[in-house]
Amino acid sequence: MLYMILGTLAPDSSARREAARPGHLDRLRTLQDEGRLVLAGPCPAVDSPDPGPAGYSASLIVAEFPSLAAAHAWASEDPYTRAAVYEDVTVRPFRQVLP
């Protein structure tokens, strides 16, 4: 089943985010290589594809996991979670309608 993981970025977390980013992307690439990743990316803090100094407010991942518990476990081990880049992480079942 698909699950969405929404990580809300903590204030002043940009330096921690940059340090943890390679490990975060490696885990996403693993999901992609396994055919389980639907989409992943950051949410700009302002209405612009390049937020500049405003940075990002959250990250969204939609991926396949065997259960809600497995999705929670995966999210809890993410480098962004471990480095306190995320202030809050929400994990919910997701039903893709389109495309």
C-alpha positions in Angstrom: 0.0 0.0 0.0 1.1 3.6 -0.5 1.8 6.0 2.3 2.6 9.6 2.4 5.3 10.9 4.7 5.2 14.7 5.4 8.1 16.1 7.3 7.7 19.6 8.5 11.1 21.3 8.8 12.3 22.7 12.1 13.2 26.4 12.3 16.8 27.1 11.6 17.4 23.5 10.3 19.0 24.4 7.0 22.6 23.6 8.1 21.4 20.2 9.5 19.4 19.6 6.4 22.4 20.1 4.1 24.6 17.8 6.3 22.0 15.0 6.3 20.9 15.4 2.7 23.2 12.9 1.1 22.0 10.1 3.4 18.4 11.2 2.9 18.7 11.0 -0.9 20.5 7.6 -0.7 17.5 6.2 1.1 15.1 7.7 -1.4 17.2 6.2 -4.3 16.9 2.8 -2.6 13.1 3.1 -2.6 13.3 4.2 -6.2 15.6 1.3 -7.2 13.1 -1.1 -5.5 10.2 0.4 -7.6 8.5 1.7 -4.4 8.9 5.4 -4.7 6.0 7.4 -6.3 7.4 10.9 -5.6 9.6 12.8 -3.3 10.6 16.4 -2.9 10.7 19.6 -0.8 8.0 22.2 -0.3 9.3 25.7 -0.9 8.5 28.1 1.9 7.4 30.7 -0.7 5.5 30.5 -3.9 8.5 30.0 -6.2 10.3 27.0 -7.7 13.6 28.5 -6.3 12.8 29.8 -2.7 16.2 31.4 -2.3 16.9 32.4 1.3 13.3 31.5 2.3 14.3 27.9 2.0 11.8 25.0 2.4 9.0 24.4 4.8 8.5 20.6 4.5 9.3 17.4 2.5 6.8 15.1 1.0 7.4 11.4 0.1 4.9 9.0 -1.3 6.1 5.4 -1.4 5.0 1.8 -1.0 5.4 0.1 2.3 4.0 -3.3 3.6 2.2 -1.5 6.4 1.6 1.7 8.2 4.0 0.5 11.0 6.7 -0.1 8.3 6.2 3.4 6.9 6.5 4.9 10.4 9.6 2.8 11.0 11.2 3.9 7.7 10.4 7.6 8.5 11.9 7.3 12.0 15.2 6.1 10.6 15.5 8.8 7.9 18.6 11.0 8.3 16.4 14.1 8.4 14.5 12.7 11.3 17.6 11.6 13.2 19.3 15.0 12.6 16.3 17.0 13.9 15.7 18.5 10.5 12.1 17.6 10.8 10.1 19.3 13.6 7.2 16.9 13.0 6.6 13.9 10.8 3.1 12.8 9.6 2.6 9.3 8.1 -0.7 8.4 6.5 -2.1 5.8 4.1 -2.4 7.2 0.6 -4.6 6.2 -2.3 -3.4 7.3 -5.7 -6.2 8.1 -8.1 -4.3 9.8 -10.9 -2.2 9.3 -12.9 
